[in-house]
Amino acid sequence: MPNCTLRVSKKYNVLAGLLLGLVGAGPEAWAQAPAAASDTTQEQAIELSEVVVAASRVEESILQSPVTVEKLNARALRLTPAPSFFEALESVKGVQVITPSLGFKVLNARGFANTTNVRFVQLVDGIDQQAPHIGGPIGNGLGPSDLDIASVEIVPGTAAALYGLNAINGLANFSTHNPFMSEGMSVQQKTGLNHLNDPSVGAKAYSETSMRYAKALTPRLAVKVNGTYSRGYDWLANDQTELNPNGNATTGLLGAENPARDPVNSYGNESSDQIMFRRGGKTYSVARTGYNEKDVVNYRLQTIKADAALHYKLGRAELAYTYRLAVLDNVYQRSNRFQLQDYRLQQHALQLLSPVVQARAYLTRENTGKSYNLRSMAENLDRTYKPDATWITDYGRGYDQAIGAGQAVAQAHAAGRGLADAGRYQPGTAQFRQKLSELQNINNWDQGAALRVQANLAHAEAQVNVAEALRRGGSAFPATVDLLAGADHRTYIIVPDGNYFINPARNKDPYSNLLYSKTGGFVQAGARLFEQQVRLTATLRADKNDYFDLRFNPRFTAVYSPTARHNFRVSYQRGYRFPSLFEGFSNVNSGQVKRIGGLMVMSDGVFENSYLRSSIDAFNAAVTASVNANTSTTLTPAQKQSQAIAQNQRLLQRNPYTYLRPERIRSLEMGYKAALLPGGQLLLDVDFYYNAYRDFIAQVEAYMPKTLNPDSAAIYLNNKDTQHRYRLWTNARSRVYNYGGSLGLRYELPGGLLAGANTTYARLARTESGDGLEDGFNTPRWMLNLSLGHEKVYRSLGFGVSYHWQQHYYSQTFLVSGEVPAYGSLDAQITCTVAQPELRFKLGATNVLNTYYASFLGGPSIGGLYYLSVSYSVK
């Protein structure tokens, strides 16, 4: 085995980065690097003194945290075999990660995951990283690089009482290195391959280059600069599962013969777009041919990230200004999938941090650049080649010719499609590329596909440690009593584009800026009793949103610590989530269905006068079945249609939903955390929770007939050309309960070998008054993580291995619902360090066995990523 402690001349300024180490899973929380493998006393002291901030907004021992909190510190981050610290979070106890793109991952905890998780908040040094118009972060797009990350704290479960940021499922705070404490230049280069043994693409290269520079210019002034540039080829989404298998079941046309086929990752053939085609006394549902996702997207991804910070010390306080920039080209997913192209996020932040006062003010700016909607692109490629009416007329001619030539019905449908599609834009041709370029600049999804949004988020907050201020001021305020208070204000500022957003206020220009604000504050009081064995804390938060009344969020916690190593905790809290910009104010023409926000200012009158699409689909299916079953020779087709409408109109259901209210959650949590064995080498954390949700913010499709006469509604709803079609944001009427728990173990073996294991259980307990509109639970019942690693198993050689497994689960989204298969993924890396100059090599892989899996339905298939990383640092 090689000895990697050889000396290399400093003149060989080697470029950074082999990546990744281990144990992000089992070492999920408390590990810090021991000072020396043999110094168990010092090691134990370090382990037991690990502190966290996110759980209570003040520094506290992780062992005595009043709610579940997980931490990845420097050692855990070095050991993780994931390609980046962000991807290592999949191994953290209680955390679920879904992957819409190689460049975009979504974090969630405790159920109800989706690809735009507005219920889970990501902070960097306490600053929210959400994209304003989306209401949630785009992976780690605006976050730190591997070179600048210091630690990660995750609070699974609601944190709304303290943060008020819609964090009802959880919160993650990424802490970066302070330039006063971490000076020098670091460079990292990652080079890798993915898509090995992928017959659709073939092996593709991946590259990421990062640099960090920090310098204390004077004892009071320091600077820090970071930059990251990554390129690669994204994972492909090519799920051909049929979404409309029974579209023509009444005519016996199934499988490949079904003219209404709608595969998951094929767009332009959606059921809402399908055309009624009548021949021979039968009614058929016919879809346009559509395009596969790979035809309308560029899977080459690129990310540019940079940030610069200026820190100034004011006595015991520190003032910092930070600027962050991200430019993204990758695939993003919400109800539909999008090509993000020249998508930009910028953030200016000013922070004042001291032992008594913490204050932050920041502005986040979002510009979607040249991004576009893949579904709308496919729909309008078809329609610009040939409008639906012309296409179905040509389809009919081809069908009639085939029938006249004696062909069977299934063959006649194929002939009709062949004639209608003659001359259609073909992927890869110059004509196709030109038309795609034109459509991505048309900002109306009934005609084009552009996503053109400019949104801003302005936020200011401050908190005061009142107890500390009183004590520093000479007061005899008890040392065992804590008192904290804070307030914040946030305003979203949208520049309306006329398609995605307009200003709905009366007597205002619809293109004038749209404002949406919230103001809140909290008070937290705590006391340590009975010789500090019992710690009680009470928090009360109040928030006022522009469109809603004042809401209160309380939190009560208790921690019992019979010894410093054994800690029992219990908490009860309540949380609210206010509608995001998109949920409240969207105004999108989307594939002949208009998606509108659920605030009354956007959708006044629609809820009261519309019918549920689900009932309209059932009604039209029944009408078609009745027509196709009617063998009368005396009735005309129109008379058969009218008779069928009259017979089945009872199936139509008026829209029972109404305007948006905030989501609500009530959560009870219990846990036990301990450092066991004589040296505290075995760390144990167990938690259990029970949640009750109300008023899930969700979508419903409801259509309005183009008539005010209710007696004619059924006739109008039998023809998509005589109805207004809406997708509305509203609240589910369901009461939903879920529960779960997790168990984590981390064991430091003699000699520095670190082993970890954790398992998470999550279950939907029950749904009362269920209407099926609530978000899908979308969470595996069981998840398991195992890890083993050592930084110096032999001289300067280290290794890390981790394994993630999750059970199959039912996924329910607006795009597709069905079973997500179980999968397991093995990650591994080996490391080698060189002392002078300071070099670190990592050779690793995620999904080492290259067994492709999908983390959710409608998303990409994920294979192995194999990489080498070289990191170079100089102090």
Secondary structure, DSSP 8 states (H G I E B T S, - for coil): ---------TTS----B---BS-SSTT-S-----S-TT-HHHHHHHHHT-EE-TTTTS-EEGGG-SS--EEE-HHHHHHB-SSSTTGGGGGSTTEEEEEEETTEEEEEESS---SS-TTEEEEETTEE--BTTTTB--TTTTS--TTTEEEEEEEES--HHHH-SS-SSEEEEEEE--TTTS-EEEEEEEEEEE-TT-TTT--EEEEEEEEEEEEESSSSEEEEEEEEEEEEE--------BS-TTTTGGGT--GGG-TT--BTTEES--GGG-EEEEETTEEEEE----EEHHHH---EEEEEEEEEEEEEEETTEEEEEEEEEEEEEEEEESSSEEEEEEEEEEEEEEEEE-SSEEEEEEEEEEE-BT-EEHHHHHHHHHHHHS-HHHHHHHHHHHHHHHHHTT--HHHHHHHHHHHHTTT---TTSHHHHHHHHHHTT---BTT--B---EEEEEEEEEEEEHHHHHHHTT----TTEEEEEEEEEEEEEEE--SSS-----TTS-TTS-EEEEEEEEEEEEEEEETTTTEEEEEEEEEEEETTS--EEEEEEEEEEEEETTEEEEEEEEEEEE---HHHHH-EEEETTEEEE-SSHHHHTTTGGG-EEHHHHHHHHHHHHHHHHH---SSS-HHHHHHHHHHHHGGG--B----S---EEEEEEEEEEEEEESTTS-EEEEEEEEEEEEES-EEEEEEEEES-S-GGGHHHHHTSGGGEEEEEEEEE---EEEEEEEEEEEEEE-TTS-EEEEEEEEEEEEEEET--S-S------SEEEEEEEEEEEEETTEEEEEEEEEE--EEEE-SS-EEEE--EEEEEEEEEEEETTTEEEEEEEEESTT---B-SSTTS--B--EEEEEEEEEE-
